[in-house]
Amino acid sequence: MKPIHVAAAVIRNDQGQILLAKRPDDKHQGGLWEFPGGKVEAGESVEQALSRELFEELGIRPTTARPLIQVRHAYTDKSVLLDVWEVSAFTGEPHGAEGQPLAWVSPRQLNDYEFPAANQPIMAAARLPDQYLITPDELSPKELLNGVHKAVEQGVRLLQLRAPAMFDAQYRDLAVDVMGLCAGKAQVMLKGPLEWLGDFPAAGWHLTAEQLRKYVANGRPFPPQRWLAASCHNAEELALAAQMGVDFVTLSPLQATATHPDATPLGWQQAGELLQGFNQPAFLLGGMTPVERERAWQIGAQGIAGIRGLWPQE
């Protein structure tokens, strides 16, 4: 069954709210909320279809848009390929041109609305930023805290506390301090034994590839309201991450790095091919700096992850 190609949009206003539309009761998945858009017609590009659909449905024309995520989903009666773009500027005033109810909601309110199953990865992509900071491992706790404080002040919204050389007790103490620094400003992802999960209820958890293999048969270790990520390096690990139901992954190493000098880089082409069949947001890791962010979007990534390339400089 050839999937129906749909162009959809995560539309943001100046306050960062996202526009949702309610599906008519008599349509497929009727009565549920969705990200506006519609079918890509023969001979149309995704951008052309998006512009046409948003004008027909909402009376707006996108002026600034970029790829966000592609999602493939099979319902019992049809398959869809959702080509989702983020629209950050538009002309016109959005209104339900076809009589459909609309709602502007904050990213964190998305979980309060009921969406078709295919939309779940889009909700994650809409809530995540396009950069994922990972802390360097050769710094003292004081230097790490200073850097995290500076990063949050500079607008970092997602960070992983990575300190493989630390003793467990020292890492746990540092995690408490980092959680306090980031409260209400940035989402912290911790690493470590899953036995620690209950001690840090506000933290997300980033699984190593080894943990992913070990625990995948048990399924997701906590409810979907809490962020779960995993480190992936190949198609097999991406499949395991999808099976476990993670919210996002890092895919690495894209380029050669000082952190993992022995690892063979994937390169841009192979990374893009791996992401073609993966439905969740993915951050490219390995030699990344903000300069590569746009190229990452073009091959289907959420954005970039980085240690040295994103860590605040003195």
C-alpha positions as CSV (number, residue, x, y, z in Angstrom):
1,M,0.0,0.0,0.0
2,K,1.6,3.3,-1.1
3,P,1.5,5.8,1.7
4,I,-0.5,9.0,1.3
5,H,2.0,11.9,1.3
6,V,0.8,14.7,3.6
7,A,2.4,18.1,4.2
8,A,1.8,19.3,7.8
9,A,3.0,22.3,9.8
10,V,4.0,23.1,13.3
11,I,3.0,26.8,13.2
12,R,4.4,29.0,15.9
13,N,3.4,32.6,16.9
14,D,5.6,35.3,18.4
15,Q,4.8,33.9,21.9
16,G,6.1,30.4,21.0
17,Q,2.6,28.9,21.0
18,I,1.6,26.2,18.4
19,L,-1.5,26.3,16.3
20,L,-3.7,23.2,16.4
21,A,-6.8,22.4,14.3
22,K,-9.6,19.9,15.1
23,R,-10.5,17.2,12.5
24,P,-14.1,17.1,11.4
25,D,-16.1,14.2,13.1
26,D,-16.9,12.6,9.7
27,K,-13.2,12.4,8.5
28,H,-10.6,9.7,9.2
29,Q,-9.4,10.1,12.8
30,G,-12.3,12.6,13.2
31,G,-12.7,14.6,16.4
32,L,-9.0,14.5,17.2
33,W,-6.6,17.5,17.1
34,E,-3.9,17.8,14.4
35,F,-1.1,19.9,13.0
36,P,-2.7,21.7,10.0
37,G,-1.9,20.6,6.5
38,G,-3.1,18.2,3.8
39,K,-2.3,15.9,0.9
40,V,0.6,16.6,-1.5
41,E,-0.9,16.6,-5.0
42,A,0.8,15.2,-8.0
43,G,3.5,17.5,-9.3
44,E,3.6,19.6,-6.1
45,S,6.7,20.0,-3.9
46,V,6.1,19.7,-0.1
47,E,6.6,23.5,0.2
48,Q,4.0,24.2,-2.5
49,A,1.5,21.8,-0.9
50,L,2.0,23.3,2.5
51,S,1.5,26.9,1.2
52,R,-1.6,25.9,-0.6
53,E,-3.1,23.8,2.2
54,L,-2.4,26.5,4.9
55,F,-4.1,29.1,2.7
56,E,-7.1,27.0,2.0
57,E,-7.5,25.8,5.7
58,L,-6.3,28.9,7.7
59,G,-6.0,31.8,5.3
60,I,-2.3,32.2,5.9
61,R,0.9,32.0,3.8
62,P,4.1,30.7,5.3
63,T,7.1,33.1,4.9
64,T,9.7,31.3,7.0
65,A,9.6,27.5,7.1
66,R,12.1,24.6,7.4
67,P,11.9,20.7,7.6
68,L,11.1,19.4,11.1
69,I,10.5,15.7,10.9
70,Q,9.2,12.9,8.6
71,V,6.9,10.3,10.1
72,R,5.7,7.1,8.4
73,H,2.7,5.4,10.0
74,A,0.4,2.5,9.1
75,Y,-3.2,2.6,10.3
76,T,-5.4,-0.4,9.8
77,D,-7.0,1.2,6.7
78,K,-4.2,3.4,5.2
79,S,-0.6,4.4,5.4
80,V,0.7,8.0,5.7
81,L,3.9,9.8,5.2
82,L,3.8,13.0,7.2
83,D,6.2,15.6,5.9
84,V,6.3,18.1,8.8
85,W,7.7,21.6,8.5
86,E,8.1,24.2,11.2
87,V,6.5,27.5,10.2
88,S,7.9,30.4,12.3
89,A,6.5,33.3,10.2
90,F,3.5,33.8,8.0
91,T,1.2,36.5,6.5
92,G,-2.5,36.7,7.3
93,E,-4.5,36.0,10.4
94,P,-5.2,32.3,11.0
95,H,-8.9,31.3,11.1
96,G,-10.8,28.1,10.6
97,A,-11.6,28.8,6.9
98,E,-13.4,25.4,6.7
99,G,-15.3,25.8,10.0
100,Q,-12.8,23.8,12.0
101,P,-12.0,24.8,15.6
102,L,-8.5,26.2,16.2
103,A,-6.4,26.5,19.4
104,W,-3.1,28.2,20.2
105,V,-1.3,26.1,22.8
106,S,2.1,26.2,24.6
107,P,4.4,23.3,23.7
108,R,4.0,21.8,27.2
109,Q,0.1,21.8,26.7
110,L,0.4,19.5,23.7
111,N,0.0,16.4,25.9
112,D,-3.4,17.7,27.1
113,Y,-4.8,17.2,23.5
114,E,-5.8,14.0,21.8
115,F,-4.0,13.4,18.5
116,P,-4.0,10.7,15.9
117,A,-1.3,8.0,16.6
118,A,0.9,9.2,13.7
119,N,1.2,12.6,15.4
120,Q,3.0,11.4,18.5
121,P,6.6,11.9,17.2
122,I,5.6,15.4,15.9
123,M,4.5,16.4,19.4
124,A,8.0,15.4,20.6
125,A,9.7,17.3,17.8
126,A,7.5,20.4,18.4
127,R,8.5,20.4,22.1
128,L,12.3,19.8,21.6
129,P,14.8,22.6,20.7
130,D,17.2,22.2,17.8
131,Q,20.3,21.9,20.0
132,Y,21.2,19.4,22.7
133,L,24.2,20.3,24.9
134,I,26.3,17.5,26.4
135,T,28.6,18.4,29.3
136,P,32.4,17.9,28.8
137,D,33.9,15.2,31.1
138,E,37.3,16.7,32.0
139,L,35.9,19.6,34.1
140,S,35.6,19.9,37.9
141,P,32.1,20.0,39.5
142,K,32.6,23.8,40.0
143,E,33.6,24.3,36.3
144,L,30.6,22.2,35.2
145,L,28.2,24.2,37.3
146,N,29.6,27.5,36.0
147,G,29.3,26.3,32.4
148,V,25.8,25.0,32.9
149,H,24.7,28.3,34.5
150,K,26.2,30.2,31.5
151,A,24.6,27.9,29.0
152,V,21.2,28.3,30.5
153,E,21.6,32.1,30.6
154,Q,22.5,31.9,26.9
155,G,19.2,30.1,26.1
156,V,20.1,26.4,26.2
157,R,16.9,24.4,26.8
158,L,18.1,20.8,26.7
159,L,21.2,19.4,28.2
160,Q,22.7,16.1,29.2
161,L,24.8,15.8,32.4
162,R,27.6,13.5,31.2
163,A,30.5,12.9,33.6
164,P,31.8,9.3,33.0
165,A,34.9,9.8,35.1
166,M,33.0,10.8,38.3
167,F,32.2,8.5,41.2
168,D,28.5,7.7,41.5
169,A,28.0,9.7,44.7
170,Q,29.8,12.8,43.2
171,Y,27.7,12.6,40.0
172,R,24.4,12.3,42.0
173,D,25.4,15.4,44.1
174,L,26.2,17.3,40.9
175,A,22.9,16.2,39.4
176,V,21.0,17.7,42.3
177,D,22.8,21.0,41.8
178,V,22.3,21.0,38.0
179,M,18.6,20.2,38.4
180,G,18.3,23.2,40.7
181,L,20.1,25.5,38.3
182,C,17.9,24.4,35.3
183,A,14.5,24.3,37.1
184,G,11.9,26.0,34.9
185,K,14.5,26.9,32.3
186,A,16.0,23.8,30.7
187,Q,15.3,20.1,30.6
188,V,18.1,18.0,32.1
189,M,18.8,14.5,30.9
190,L,20.8,12.3,33.3
191,K,22.8,9.2,32.7
192,G,23.3,6.2,35.0
193,P,21.7,3.1,36.5
194,L,17.9,2.9,36.0
195,E,17.7,2.2,39.8
196,W,18.3,6.0,40.2
197,L,15.1,6.9,38.3
198,G,13.0,7.4,41.4
199,D,15.5,9.7,43.0
200,F,15.3,12.3,40.2
201,P,11.6,12.5,39.1
202,A,12.0,15.8,37.2
203,A,14.9,14.5,35.1
204,G,14.8,12.9,31.7
205,W,17.0,9.8,31.2
206,H,19.5,9.2,28.4
207,L,20.3,5.6,27.8
208,T,23.6,4.3,26.6
209,A,23.5,1.9,23.6
210,E,24.4,-0.9,26.1
211,Q,21.4,0.0,28.3
212,L,19.2,0.1,25.3
213,R,20.1,-3.5,24.3
214,K,19.8,-4.7,27.9
215,Y,16.4,-3.2,28.7
216,V,14.5,-3.0,25.4
217,A,12.6,-6.2,26.1
218,N,11.1,-4.6,29.2
219,G,9.7,-1.7,27.3
220,R,9.8,2.0,28.3
221,P,10.9,2.3,31.9
222,F,8.6,5.2,32.8
223,P,5.5,7.0,31.5
224,P,5.5,9.2,28.4
225,Q,5.3,12.4,30.4
226,R,9.0,12.1,31.1
227,W,11.7,12.4,28.5
228,L,13.5,9.3,27.4
229,A,16.5,9.3,25.0
230,A,19.1,6.9,23.7
231,S,22.5,6.9,22.1
232,C,22.4,5.2,18.7
233,H,25.2,4.5,16.1
234,N,23.5,2.3,13.5
235,A,20.3,1.0,12.1
236,E,20.0,-1.8,14.6
237,E,20.2,0.6,17.6
238,L,17.7,3.0,16.0
239,A,15.3,0.0,15.6
240,L,15.7,-0.8,19.3
241,A,15.1,2.8,20.3
242,A,11.9,2.8,18.3
243,Q,10.9,-0.5,19.8
244,M,11.4,0.9,23.3
245,G,9.4,4.0,22.5
246,V,12.1,6.7,23.2
247,D,11.3,10.3,22.6
248,F,14.5,11.2,20.8
249,V,18.0,9.9,20.1
250,T,21.5,11.0,19.3
251,L,23.0,9.5,16.2
252,S,26.8,9.5,16.2
253,P,29.5,10.0,15.3
254,L,28.7,12.1,12.3
255,Q,32.3,13.3,12.0
256,A,35.5,12.4,13.7
257,T,35.8,13.6,17.3
258,A,38.4,14.0,20.0
259,T,36.0,12.3,22.5
260,H,35.8,9.0,20.5
261,P,38.9,9.0,18.2
262,D,38.5,5.3,17.3
263,A,34.9,5.5,16.1
264,T,34.3,5.4,12.3
265,P,32.3,8.5,11.3
266,L,28.9,8.0,9.6
267,G,29.2,11.0,7.3
268,W,26.2,13.1,6.1
269,Q,24.9,10.7,3.5
270,Q,24.8,7.6,5.7
271,A,23.3,9.6,8.5
272,G,20.5,10.8,6.2
273,E,19.8,7.3,4.9
274,L,19.5,6.0,8.5
275,L,17.1,8.8,9.4
276,Q,14.9,8.0,6.4
277,G,13.4,5.0,8.2
278,F,13.3,6.4,11.7
279,N,10.2,8.2,13.0
280,Q,11.5,9.9,16.2
281,P,13.5,13.2,16.5
282,A,17.2,12.6,16.2
283,F,20.1,14.9,17.1
284,L,23.3,14.5,15.1
285,L,26.4,14.2,17.3
286,G,30.1,14.2,16.5
287,G,32.0,17.3,15.5
288,M,28.9,19.4,15.4
289,T,28.7,23.2,15.8
290,P,25.8,25.6,15.2
291,V,27.0,26.1,11.6
292,E,25.9,22.5,10.8
293,R,22.4,22.9,12.2
294,E,20.7,23.8,8.9
295,R,22.4,20.9,7.1
296,A,21.2,18.6,9.8
297,W,17.6,19.8,9.3
298,Q,17.9,19.1,5.5
299,I,18.7,15.4,6.1
300,G,15.9,14.9,8.5
301,A,17.4,15.6,11.9
302,Q,15.9,17.5,14.8
303,G,19.1,19.4,15.1
304,I,22.6,19.0,16.5
305,A,24.1,17.7,19.7
306,G,27.5,18.6,20.9
307,I,30.0,18.8,23.7
308,R,32.9,21.1,22.7
309,G,30.9,22.7,19.8
310,L,28.1,23.9,22.0
311,W,29.8,24.3,25.4
312,P,30.0,28.0,26.5
313,Q,33.5,29.4,25.9
314,E,35.3,31.5,28.5
